[in-house]
Amino acid sequence: MSQQNNFLTPEFLLTTSTSEALYEKFAAPCGIIDYHNHLSPKDIAENRQFSNLTEAWLAGDHYKWRAMRINGINEKYCTGDANPEEKFKAWAETVPYTVRNPLYHWTHLELKNYFGITEMLNKDSAARIYALCSEKLQQPNFRVQSLLNNMKVEVVGTTDDPTDSLSYHKQFAQQNAGFKMVPSYRPDKTYTTGDVVAYNQYVDRLEAASNRSISTFNDLLNVLQNRIDFFDTMGCRASDHGLEYLFYDEQAENKAPALFLKLRSGKAIDTLEQDLFRCAVMLTLSRAYHAKGWAQQFHIGAIRNNNSRMMRTIGADTGFDSIGDFPQAKHMSRYLNALDTTNQLAKTILYNLNPADNEVFATMLGNFSDGSIQGKIQWGSGWWFLDQKDGMEKQLNTLSNMGLLSRFVGMVTDSRSFLSFPRHEYFRRILCDLIGRDVAKGELPDDLNLLGGIVKDICHDNAERYFGFAR
C-alpha cells in the first residue's frame, strides 16, 4: 500500500481565505521569469532528454548530496560510481529524514508538479517512483524545453563566463520554444587572483575567446568591454558576481596596472592586493553595466570549499560551502557611493547569505535609490541557505519594514536543476500567506484588488519591467 502525501493540498502553506484568494487569483496564474539560474544552455538549446530520474534530479544537486552525507550515506551514492538507481534509492532513504528541511517540501512538490506523483518518497516507494518517472522522462513532452514550458517559464537567465561563445544561445534563438533564454555576464574569474597560475591560464583563455592580446591592465579592461558589447547583442540584461564581500579603496584603480603586470609575470599578490585588483576591475565593469542599462547582481557572503580534502577529491560546488561572517556595510556603502557619485550606479540587486546582515542589506537600498526607476536598488530573494520558509519570511518582513515590498523583483531558482521551478510556487504561497495573515489580523485592508496587484507585481511584473523582458 503506497503512502499518499496529505499535506500538498490546494491550501498548502495558505492559512487564511485571503491567502488562498491571493494565491489562486493573482500568483498562480503568473508565468515565471527566472532571471538568475545555473541551467545548462546546451541542454536547453539541444532540448535534452534525460535517461533516468537520477540524471534529471540528483546530478549536480549539492543540496541533496549534503543531506545524504549528513544522513550517513556513502559518497559513492552522491558523486561516486554507484549506478543511477542505487543513487536514487539512497536519496529516497534520506527523504523521510529531511522533515522540516526545505528539501522535504521541494521533493514532493517536484514529484507532484512534474510527474503527477502524490506518493511519499521513501525506501519503500523508491523503486516504483524511479521506474515511473524514468519512463515518463523518455516521452517527448518530458524533454527539457517541455519541462520548462509546463512550469509556465517565460524567461531563463543563464550564468555565463566572458569566455563563452554563447553558441547555444545563438542556436536557441533560432527556435520557437515558447520562452526566452538570455545570458548573464559572470566575470568572477577575471579578478579572482588567489591562484596566480590559474589566473594566467584564464587570461590566456580570455585572449583566445576575444582574439585580442592582453598584455596590460588596459588591455584586460578593453577585452571585458568587448565581451560586454557581445553579450548585449545576445540579449544579456544582467551581470552576476559571487563575492565574500564588496571592497572599495579609492587608490585601487591607480594600483591595478602594476598588480596586473605582477600577476602576468607569474608573481603572487597578497590578500590586500587581491582586494584592490578586484575592486579596480569591478568598478570598470559596473560603469559599463550602467552604460548598457543592465542590472548588476552581487551574491555576497558565502564561504566556499571549506573541506579541503573533498575539494581535492571531487572539486568545487559539491556541497561543502556555508554562511560566512564577513563585515559588509562600510565597504558596500563606499563601493556603491563611488559609482553613484558620478551617476554611474547601475540597477543593483544585493543578495546576502548571512541572516545577521538582513537589516544591513535592507537599509542599504534607500541610500542609493534616486527616483530614476522603481526599485533601482534591490535586496534579492532569500538565497542558497536562506531560500526556505523561515529565510523567505524574514527577508520579506525585513524588506517590508525598511523598504518597499511592493517594488520587489521576486524569486529566482538559482539552480542547476530543470526540476527546481516549484520553488517559485513555494515562494508565492509564502508571500500570499504573509499578506493574508496580516489581513486576518486587521493590519492590512481586505482589498483583493490592491493586494492582488502587489502580489502579481512581485511574482512577475516587477521583474519584467526591471530587466526589460518585454513579451
One Martini backbone bead per residue (centre of mass of N, CA, C, O) as a GRO file, in nm:
protein
  471
    1MET     BB    1   0.092   0.039   0.027
    2SER     BB    2   0.068   0.352  -0.048
    3GLN     BB    3   0.186   0.674   0.056
    4GLN     BB    4   0.010   0.955   0.082
    5ASN     BB    5   0.006   1.278   0.058
    6ASN     BB    6  -0.151   1.533   0.304
    7PHE     BB    7  -0.013   1.843   0.238
    8LEU     BB    8  -0.055   1.893  -0.085
    9THR     BB    9  -0.269   2.106  -0.096
   10PRO     BB   10  -0.427   2.387  -0.207
   11GLU     BB   11  -0.350   2.506   0.104
   12PHE     BB   12  -0.059   2.516   0.102
   13LEU     BB   13   0.056   2.760   0.330
   14LEU     BB   14  -0.255   2.849   0.351
   15THR     BB   15  -0.432   3.008   0.637
   16THR     BB   16  -0.627   3.185   0.458
   17SER     BB   17  -0.860   3.310   0.248
   18THR     BB   18  -0.681   3.535   0.136
   19SER     BB   19  -0.440   3.365   0.063
   20GLU     BB   20  -0.591   3.190  -0.143
   21ALA     BB   21  -0.686   3.420  -0.331
   22LEU     BB   22  -0.410   3.537  -0.402
   23TYR     BB   23  -0.297   3.285  -0.528
   24GLU     BB   24  -0.518   3.195  -0.737
   25LYS     BB   25  -0.564   3.491  -0.882
   26PHE     BB   26  -0.240   3.611  -0.891
   27ALA     BB   27   0.000   3.400  -0.874
   28ALA     BB   28  -0.048   3.130  -1.032
   29PRO     BB   29  -0.093   3.262  -1.330
   30CYS     BB   30   0.196   3.327  -1.343
   31GLY     BB   31   0.466   3.353  -1.485
   32ILE     BB   32   0.820   3.281  -1.528
   33ILE     BB   33   1.102   3.479  -1.408
   34ASP     BB   34   1.431   3.342  -1.433
   35TYR     BB   35   1.702   3.558  -1.393
   36HIS     BB   36   1.857   3.326  -1.202
   37ASN     BB   37   2.079   3.067  -1.314
   38HIS     BB   38   2.250   2.724  -1.383
   39LEU     BB   39   2.171   2.640  -1.649
   40SER     BB   40   2.203   2.463  -1.947
   41PRO     BB   41   2.223   2.577  -2.264
   42LYS     BB   42   2.263   2.310  -2.408
   43ASP     BB   43   2.012   2.161  -2.301
   44ILE     BB   44   1.814   2.366  -2.418
   45ALA     BB   45   1.895   2.377  -2.721
   46GLU     BB   46   1.886   2.041  -2.738
   47ASN     BB   47   1.658   1.918  -2.580
   48ARG     BB   48   1.697   1.733  -2.351
   49GLN     BB   49   1.715   1.381  -2.265
   50PHE     BB   50   1.665   1.192  -2.004
   51SER     BB   51   1.741   0.870  -1.883
   52ASN     BB   52   1.675   0.952  -1.577
   53LEU     BB   53   1.606   1.065  -1.262
   54THR     BB   54   1.893   1.109  -1.161
   55GLU     BB   55   1.989   1.290  -1.392
   56ALA     BB   56   1.761   1.513  -1.343
   57TRP     BB   57   1.780   1.539  -0.999
   58LEU     BB   58   2.091   1.471  -0.875
   59ALA     BB   59   2.271   1.593  -1.069
   60GLY     BB   60   2.441   1.858  -0.911
   61ASP     BB   61   2.290   1.830  -0.618
   62HIS     BB   62   2.415   1.958  -0.324
   63TYR     BB   63   2.175   1.949  -0.137
   64LYS     BB   64   2.134   1.641  -0.139
   65TRP     BB   65   2.419   1.550  -0.071
   66ARG     BB   66   2.435   1.682   0.206
   67ALA     BB   67   2.203   1.520   0.334
   68MET     BB   68   2.320   1.238   0.284
   69ARG     BB   69   2.574   1.267   0.453
   70ILE     BB   70   2.431   1.331   0.720
   71ASN     BB   71   2.281   1.037   0.690
   72GLY     BB   72   2.532   0.832   0.606
   73ILE     BB   73   2.603   0.847   0.307
   74ASN     BB   74   2.789   0.742   0.073
   75GLU     BB   75   2.967   0.893  -0.183
   76LYS     BB   76   2.890   0.690  -0.413
   77TYR     BB   77   2.576   0.809  -0.400
   78CYS     BB   78   2.654   1.095  -0.502
   79THR     BB   79   2.957   1.117  -0.684
   80GLY     BB   80   2.992   0.833  -0.761
   81ASP     BB   81   2.972   0.479  -0.899
   82ALA     BB   82   2.695   0.441  -0.870
   83ASN     BB   83   2.409   0.367  -0.982
   84PRO     BB   84   2.128   0.540  -1.046
   85GLU     BB   85   1.933   0.372  -0.864
   86GLU     BB   86   2.106   0.368  -0.611
   87LYS     BB   87   2.108   0.675  -0.572
   88PHE     BB   88   1.806   0.711  -0.544
   89LYS     BB   89   1.762   0.524  -0.300
   90ALA     BB   90   1.941   0.692  -0.111
   91TRP     BB   91   1.762   0.940  -0.126
   92ALA     BB   92   1.493   0.812  -0.036
   93GLU     BB   93   1.604   0.729   0.246
   94THR     BB   94   1.645   1.040   0.331
   95VAL     BB   95   1.378   1.203   0.309
   96PRO     BB   96   1.235   1.149   0.591
   97TYR     BB   97   1.489   1.317   0.730
   98THR     BB   98   1.391   1.615   0.598
   99VAL     BB   99   1.220   1.718   0.800
  100ARG     BB  100   1.204   2.078   0.789
  101ASN     BB  101   1.332   2.073   0.529
  102PRO     BB  102   1.297   2.198   0.215
  103LEU     BB  103   1.340   1.924   0.068
  104TYR     BB  104   1.067   1.800   0.141
  105HIS     BB  105   0.892   1.993  -0.021
  106TRP     BB  106   1.034   1.997  -0.294
  107THR     BB  107   1.019   1.697  -0.362
  108HIS     BB  108   0.699   1.676  -0.364
  109LEU     BB  109   0.648   1.902  -0.566
  110GLU     BB  110   0.808   1.780  -0.803
  111LEU     BB  111   0.653   1.516  -0.830
  112LYS     BB  112   0.375   1.652  -0.874
  113ASN     BB  113   0.427   1.874  -1.104
  114TYR     BB  114   0.576   1.679  -1.318
  115PHE     BB  115   0.442   1.360  -1.247
  116GLY     BB  116   0.181   1.323  -1.053
  117ILE     BB  117   0.302   1.258  -0.766
  118THR     BB  118   0.159   1.161  -0.425
  119GLU     BB  119   0.377   0.995  -0.320
  120MET     BB  120   0.584   0.901  -0.091
  121LEU     BB  121   0.926   0.931  -0.036
  122ASN     BB  122   1.096   0.617   0.000
  123LYS     BB  123   1.221   0.303   0.025
  124ASP     BB  124   0.943   0.170  -0.072
  125SER     BB  125   0.891   0.379  -0.333
  126ALA     BB  126   1.145   0.408  -0.511
  127ALA     BB  127   1.114   0.205  -0.747
  128ARG     BB  128   0.846   0.310  -0.861
  129ILE     BB  129   0.927   0.608  -0.905
  130TYR     BB  130   1.168   0.561  -1.082
  131ALA     BB  131   1.026   0.410  -1.312
  132LEU     BB  132   0.807   0.616  -1.383
  133CYS     BB  133   0.987   0.870  -1.433
  134SER     BB  134   1.184   0.745  -1.637
  135GLU     BB  135   0.964   0.685  -1.844
  136LYS     BB  136   0.861   0.978  -1.885
  137LEU     BB  137   1.146   1.095  -1.978
  138GLN     BB  138   1.105   0.948  -2.272
  139GLN     BB  139   0.913   1.157  -2.344
  140PRO     BB  140   0.865   1.437  -2.533
  141ASN     BB  141   0.710   1.599  -2.281
  142PHE     BB  142   1.013   1.557  -2.103
  143ARG     BB  143   1.177   1.755  -2.206
  144VAL     BB  144   1.326   2.042  -2.129
  145GLN     BB  145   1.129   2.244  -2.268
  146SER     BB  146   0.874   2.118  -2.142
  147LEU     BB  147   0.943   2.153  -1.846
  148LEU     BB  148   0.932   2.465  -1.869
  149ASN     BB  149   0.652   2.506  -1.996
  150ASN     BB  150   0.489   2.354  -1.768
  151MET     BB  151   0.589   2.605  -1.563
  152LYS     BB  152   0.565   2.885  -1.713
  153VAL     BB  153   0.818   2.973  -1.861
  154GLU     BB  154   0.962   3.280  -2.001
  155VAL     BB  155   1.250   3.311  -1.844
  156VAL     BB  156   1.605   3.239  -1.889
  157GLY     BB  157   1.889   3.309  -1.673
  158THR     BB  158   2.192   3.259  -1.733
  159THR     BB  159   2.543   3.164  -1.655
  160ASP     BB  160   2.826   3.349  -1.799
  161ASP     BB  161   3.124   3.359  -1.934
  162PRO     BB  162   3.326   3.569  -2.118
  163THR     BB  163   3.439   3.311  -2.294
  164ASP     BB  164   3.176   3.267  -2.412
  165SER     BB  165   3.012   3.214  -2.725
  166LEU     BB  166   2.696   3.158  -2.720
  167SER     BB  167   2.600   2.923  -2.914
  168TYR     BB  168   2.336   2.823  -2.771
  169HIS     BB  169   2.189   3.091  -2.790
  170LYS     BB  170   2.188   3.104  -3.093
  171GLN     BB  171   2.042   2.841  -3.144
  172PHE     BB  172   1.784   2.909  -2.976
  173ALA     BB  173   1.696   3.173  -3.133
  174GLN     BB  174   1.587   2.979  -3.383
  175GLN     BB  175   1.366   2.900  -3.199
  176ASN     BB  176   1.020   2.783  -3.084
  177ALA     BB  177   0.978   2.734  -2.741
  178GLY     BB  178   0.811   2.972  -2.556
  179PHE     BB  179   1.090   3.098  -2.459
  180LYS     BB  180   1.351   3.259  -2.298
  181MET     BB  181   1.715   3.291  -2.350
  182VAL     BB  182   1.952   3.450  -2.134
  183PRO     BB  183   2.233   3.599  -2.061
  184SER     BB  184   2.491   3.618  -1.806
  185TYR     BB  185   2.748   3.808  -1.657
  186ARG     BB  186   3.040   3.614  -1.523
  187PRO     BB  187   3.357   3.768  -1.409
  188ASP     BB  188   3.521   3.640  -1.166
  189LYS     BB  189   3.793   3.535  -1.312
  190THR     BB  190   3.909   3.832  -1.380
  191TYR     BB  191   3.960   3.881  -1.032
  192THR     BB  192   4.076   3.595  -0.947
  193THR     BB  193   4.412   3.577  -0.768
  194GLY     BB  194   4.507   3.347  -0.566
  195ASP     BB  195   4.584   3.185  -0.836
  196VAL     BB  196   4.819   3.259  -1.064
  197VAL     BB  197   4.802   3.026  -1.263
  198ALA     BB  198   4.496   3.023  -1.311
  199TYR     BB  199   4.475   3.315  -1.401
  200ASN     BB  200   4.659   3.297  -1.657
  201GLN     BB  201   4.493   3.082  -1.795
  202TYR     BB  202   4.241   3.255  -1.820
  203VAL     BB  203   4.357   3.491  -1.984
  204ASP     BB  204   4.425   3.314  -2.224
  205ARG     BB  205   4.128   3.241  -2.286
  206LEU     BB  206   4.037   3.533  -2.330
  207GLU     BB  207   4.211   3.586  -2.572
  208ALA     BB  208   4.088   3.367  -2.753
  209ALA     BB  209   3.787   3.463  -2.739
  210SER     BB  210   3.871   3.772  -2.847
  211ASN     BB  211   4.127   3.801  -3.028
  212ARG     BB  212   4.323   3.930  -2.794
  213SER     BB  213   4.560   4.098  -2.641
  214ILE     BB  214   4.691   4.062  -2.285
  215SER     BB  215   4.933   4.284  -2.133
  216THR     BB  216   4.739   4.484  -1.992
  217PHE     BB  217   4.505   4.631  -1.807
  218ASN     BB  218   4.371   4.777  -2.045
  219ASP     BB  219   4.329   4.528  -2.212
  220LEU     BB  220   4.138   4.388  -2.021
  221LEU     BB  221   3.915   4.606  -2.024
  222ASN     BB  222   3.864   4.599  -2.330
  223VAL     BB  223   3.775   4.303  -2.343
  224LEU     BB  224   3.538   4.323  -2.144
  225GLN     BB  225   3.383   4.525  -2.318
  226ASN     BB  226   3.359   4.347  -2.566
  227ARG     BB  227   3.194   4.125  -2.421
  228ILE     BB  228   2.960   4.303  -2.338
  229ASP     BB  229   2.873   4.379  -2.622
  230PHE     BB  230   2.811   4.090  -2.708
  231PHE     BB  231   2.606   4.014  -2.490
  232ASP     BB  232   2.405   4.237  -2.564
  233THR     BB  233   2.335   4.120  -2.851
  234MET     BB  234   2.225   3.844  -2.684
  235GLY     BB  235   2.030   3.977  -2.438
  236CYS     BB  236   2.176   4.092  -2.213
  237ARG     BB  237   2.068   4.229  -1.863
  238ALA     BB  238   2.298   4.088  -1.677
  239SER     BB  239   2.487   4.044  -1.396
  240ASP     BB  240   2.728   3.838  -1.199
  241HIS     BB  241   2.840   3.804  -0.846
  242GLY     BB  242   3.073   3.621  -0.639
  243LEU     BB  243   3.102   3.720  -0.291
  244GLU     BB  244   3.214   3.790   0.023
  245TYR     BB  245   3.277   4.101  -0.053
  246LEU     BB  246   3.281   4.424  -0.072
  247PHE     BB  247   3.527   4.657  -0.215
  248TYR     BB  248   3.701   4.973  -0.119
  249ASP     BB  249   3.944   5.188  -0.298
  250GLU     BB  250   4.065   5.484  -0.426
  251GLN     BB  251   4.351   5.333  -0.533
  252ALA     BB  252   4.290   5.085  -0.712
  253GLU     BB  253   4.318   5.198  -1.011
  254ASN     BB  254   4.621   5.282  -0.976
  255LYS     BB  255   4.734   4.982  -0.887
  256ALA     BB  256   4.644   4.767  -1.104
  257PRO     BB  257   4.857   4.766  -1.335
  258ALA     BB  258   5.093   4.649  -1.160
  259LEU     BB  259   4.944   4.395  -1.066
  260PHE     BB  260   4.906   4.270  -1.343
  261LEU     BB  261   5.206   4.242  -1.419
  262LYS     BB  262   5.274   4.060  -1.184
  263LEU     BB  263   5.085   3.830  -1.261
  264ARG     BB  264   5.198   3.785  -1.559
  265SER     BB  265   5.489   3.706  -1.427
  266GLY     BB  266   5.398   3.493  -1.178
  267LYS     BB  267   5.321   3.670  -0.930
  268ALA     BB  268   5.211   3.697  -0.629
  269ILE     BB  269   4.942   3.827  -0.433
  270ASP     BB  270   4.805   3.967  -0.181
  271THR     BB  271   4.511   4.019  -0.024
  272LEU     BB  272   4.495   4.326  -0.065
  273GLU     BB  273   4.568   4.319  -0.367
  274GLN     BB  274   4.324   4.153  -0.450
  275ASP     BB  275   4.114   4.362  -0.365
  276LEU     BB  276   4.213   4.593  -0.543
  277PHE     BB  277   4.184   4.452  -0.814
  278ARG     BB  278   3.888   4.383  -0.798
  279CYS     BB  279   3.785   4.671  -0.768
  280ALA     BB  280   3.889   4.784  -1.038
  281VAL     BB  281   3.738   4.596  -1.226
  282MET     BB  282   3.447   4.641  -1.113
  283LEU     BB  283   3.415   4.939  -1.170
  284THR     BB  284   3.428   4.915  -1.476
  285LEU     BB  285   3.194   4.720  -1.505
  286SER     BB  286   2.971   4.891  -1.367
  287ARG     BB  287   2.982   5.120  -1.574
  288ALA     BB  288   2.905   4.942  -1.816
  289TYR     BB  289   2.627   4.857  -1.715
  290HIS     BB  290   2.505   5.137  -1.705
  291ALA     BB  291   2.538   5.200  -2.009
  292LYS     BB  292   2.344   4.941  -2.086
  293GLY     BB  293   2.110   4.893  -1.858
  294TRP     BB  294   2.188   4.702  -1.651
  295ALA     BB  295   2.203   4.455  -1.410
  296GLN     BB  296   2.351   4.406  -1.090
  297GLN     BB  297   2.477   4.112  -0.924
  298PHE     BB  298   2.524   4.035  -0.564
  299HIS     BB  299   2.668   3.753  -0.418
  300ILE     BB  300   2.689   3.752  -0.060
  301GLY     BB  301   2.874   3.545   0.199
  302ALA     BB  302   3.032   3.302   0.112
  303ILE     BB  303   3.195   3.001   0.224
  304ARG     BB  304   3.418   2.812   0.040
  305ASN     BB  305   3.561   2.514   0.039
  306ASN     BB  306   3.614   2.394   0.340
  307ASN     BB  307   3.686   2.102   0.225
  308SER     BB  308   3.988   2.006   0.115
  309ARG     BB  309   3.960   1.706   0.063
  310MET     BB  310   3.702   1.726  -0.121
  311MET     BB  311   3.819   1.923  -0.322
  312ARG     BB  312   4.038   1.726  -0.427
  313THR     BB  313   3.837   1.492  -0.503
  314ILE     BB  314   3.551   1.661  -0.637
  315GLY     BB  315   3.538   1.962  -0.592
  316ALA     BB  316   3.341   2.209  -0.666
  317ASP     BB  317   3.010   2.236  -0.600
  318THR     BB  318   2.943   1.977  -0.361
  319GLY     BB  319   2.862   2.079  -0.042
  320PHE     BB  320   3.111   2.282   0.117
  321ASP     BB  321   2.933   2.525   0.204
  322SER     BB  322   2.877   2.851   0.371
  323ILE     BB  323   2.829   3.080   0.604
  324GLY     BB  324   2.944   3.397   0.644
  325ASP     BB  325   3.126   3.671   0.860
  326PHE     BB  326   3.143   3.940   0.705
  327PRO     BB  327   3.206   4.250   0.661
  328GLN     BB  328   2.979   4.491   0.482
  329ALA     BB  329   2.880   4.795   0.497
  330LYS     BB  330   3.114   4.997   0.435
  331HIS     BB  331   3.213   4.894   0.153
  332MET     BB  332   2.943   4.891   0.013
  333SER     BB  333   2.889   5.192   0.037
  334ARG     BB  334   3.151   5.289  -0.108
  335TYR     BB  335   3.104   5.150  -0.376
  336LEU     BB  336   2.829   5.272  -0.452
  337ASN     BB  337   2.917   5.569  -0.416
  338ALA     BB  338   3.134   5.584  -0.638
  339LEU     BB  339   2.916   5.548  -0.863
  340ASP     BB  340   2.705   5.767  -0.783
  341THR     BB  341   2.882   6.026  -0.800
  342THR     BB  342   2.881   5.976  -1.138
  343ASN     BB  343   2.617   5.841  -1.231
  344GLN     BB  344   2.708   5.489  -1.240
  345LEU     BB  345   2.463   5.336  -1.111
  346ALA     BB  346   2.326   5.054  -1.138
  347LYS     BB  347   2.127   4.827  -1.129
  348THR     BB  348   2.074   4.657  -0.804
  349ILE     BB  349   2.147   4.330  -0.659
  350LEU     BB  350   2.132   4.219  -0.319
  351TYR     BB  351   2.276   3.925  -0.179
  352ASN     BB  352   2.238   3.753   0.123
  353LEU     BB  353   2.355   3.491   0.364
  354ASN     BB  354   2.344   3.651   0.635
  355PRO     BB  355   2.092   3.713   0.861
  356ALA     BB  356   2.251   3.930   1.031
  357ASP     BB  357   2.236   4.128   0.751
  358ASN     BB  358   1.952   4.215   0.669
  359GLU     BB  359   1.936   4.518   0.762
  360VAL     BB  360   2.175   4.617   0.605
  361PHE     BB  361   2.063   4.560   0.321
  362ALA     BB  362   1.780   4.696   0.345
  363THR     BB  363   1.906   4.992   0.406
  364MET     BB  364   2.090   5.034   0.150
  365LEU     BB  365   1.880   5.101  -0.068
  366GLY     BB  366   1.801   5.402   0.019
  367ASN     BB  367   2.082   5.540  -0.040
  368PHE     BB  368   2.052   5.473  -0.389
  369SER     BB  369   1.777   5.582  -0.435
  370ASP     BB  370   1.673   5.826  -0.710
  371GLY     BB  371   1.393   5.800  -0.890
  372SER     BB  372   1.448   5.678  -1.182
  373ILE     BB  373   1.338   5.403  -1.066
  374GLN     BB  374   1.183   5.130  -0.970
  375GLY     BB  375   1.378   4.961  -0.764
  376LYS     BB  376   1.686   4.995  -0.825
  377ILE     BB  377   1.748   4.885  -0.537
  378GLN     BB  378   1.799   4.550  -0.438
  379TRP     BB  379   1.679   4.283  -0.234
  380GLY     BB  380   1.723   3.975  -0.259
  381SER     BB  381   1.634   3.679  -0.242
  382GLY     BB  382   1.649   3.407  -0.085
  383TRP     BB  383   1.971   3.248  -0.048
  384TRP     BB  384   2.026   2.926  -0.042
  385PHE     BB  385   2.007   2.896   0.293
  386LEU     BB  386   1.740   3.113   0.254
  387ASP     BB  387   1.543   2.928   0.053
  388GLN     BB  388   1.320   2.930   0.291
  389LYS     BB  389   1.068   2.998   0.487
  390ASP     BB  390   1.217   3.162   0.702
  391GLY     BB  391   1.399   3.327   0.508
  392MET     BB  392   1.172   3.455   0.342
  393GLU     BB  393   1.016   3.591   0.573
  394LYS     BB  394   1.247   3.768   0.669
  395GLN     BB  395   1.290   3.917   0.405
  396LEU     BB  396   1.000   4.029   0.372
  397ASN     BB  397   0.980   4.176   0.645
  398THR     BB  398   1.230   4.358   0.624
  399LEU     BB  399   1.156   4.493   0.358
  400SER     BB  400   0.888   4.611   0.459
  401ASN     BB  401   1.013   4.787   0.696
  402MET     BB  402   1.269   4.928   0.496
  403GLY     BB  403   1.088   4.930   0.235
  404LEU     BB  404   0.943   4.801  -0.081
  405LEU     BB  405   0.775   4.526  -0.148
  406SER     BB  406   0.616   4.619  -0.413
  407ARG     BB  407   0.924   4.643  -0.572
  408PHE     BB  408   0.987   4.354  -0.590
  409VAL     BB  409   1.149   4.097  -0.805
  410GLY     BB  410   1.181   3.830  -0.658
  411MET     BB  411   1.218   3.508  -0.762
  412VAL     BB  412   1.472   3.247  -0.772
  413THR     BB  413   1.643   2.948  -0.816
  414ASP     BB  414   1.957   2.913  -0.840
  415SER     BB  415   1.984   2.660  -1.048
  416ARG     BB  416   2.072   2.325  -1.202
  417SER     BB  417   1.764   2.243  -1.216
  418PHE     BB  418   1.475   2.148  -1.405
  419LEU     BB  419   1.312   2.070  -1.113
  420SER     BB  420   1.302   2.373  -0.946
  421PHE     BB  421   1.033   2.557  -1.007
  422PRO     BB  422   0.856   2.518  -0.741
  423ARG     BB  423   0.993   2.753  -0.584
  424HIS     BB  424   0.794   2.965  -0.681
  425GLU     BB  425   0.549   2.853  -0.541
  426TYR     BB  426   0.658   2.862  -0.259
  427PHE     BB  427   0.697   3.168  -0.249
  428ARG     BB  428   0.403   3.251  -0.320
  429ARG     BB  429   0.269   3.125  -0.075
  430ILE     BB  430   0.424   3.281   0.139
  431LEU     BB  431   0.344   3.563   0.049
  432CYS     BB  432   0.031   3.529   0.065
  433ASP     BB  433   0.025   3.450   0.366
  434LEU     BB  434   0.147   3.702   0.486
  435ILE     BB  435  -0.078   3.890   0.388
  436GLY     BB  436  -0.329   3.733   0.488
  437ARG     BB  437  -0.259   3.754   0.793
  438ASP     BB  438  -0.278   4.061   0.808
  439VAL     BB  439  -0.575   4.075   0.742
  440ALA     BB  440  -0.679   3.894   0.978
  441LYS     BB  441  -0.545   4.113   1.192
  442GLY     BB  442  -0.598   4.415   1.071
  443GLU     BB  443  -0.322   4.533   0.911
  444LEU     BB  444  -0.491   4.503   0.645
  445PRO     BB  445  -0.677   4.542   0.387
  446ASP     BB  446  -0.972   4.402   0.233
  447ASP     BB  447  -0.803   4.421  -0.079
  448LEU     BB  448  -0.759   4.245  -0.358
  449ASN     BB  449  -0.667   4.450  -0.570
  450LEU     BB  450  -0.432   4.569  -0.420
  451LEU     BB  451  -0.283   4.304  -0.324
  452GLY     BB  452  -0.286   4.152  -0.596
  453GLY     BB  453  -0.111   4.353  -0.753
  454ILE     BB  454   0.140   4.312  -0.578
  455VAL     BB  455   0.174   4.012  -0.619
  456LYS     BB  456   0.207   4.022  -0.928
  457ASP     BB  457   0.454   4.200  -0.930
  458ILE     BB  458   0.644   4.013  -0.765
  459CYS     BB  459   0.602   3.749  -0.950
  460HIS     BB  460   0.650   3.940  -1.241
  461ASP     BB  461   0.632   4.252  -1.336
  462ASN     BB  462   0.885   4.376  -1.209
  463ALA     BB  463   1.092   4.204  -1.367
  464GLU     BB  464   1.004   4.277  -1.649
  465ARG     BB  465   1.073   4.580  -1.616
  466TYR     BB  466   1.363   4.579  -1.499
  467PHE     BB  467   1.488   4.396  -1.754
  468GLY     BB  468   1.316   4.412  -2.027
  469PHE     BB  469   1.101   4.153  -2.071
  470ALA     BB  470   0.942   4.169  -2.331
  471ARG     BB  471   0.670   4.003  -2.508
   0.00000   0.00000   0.00000
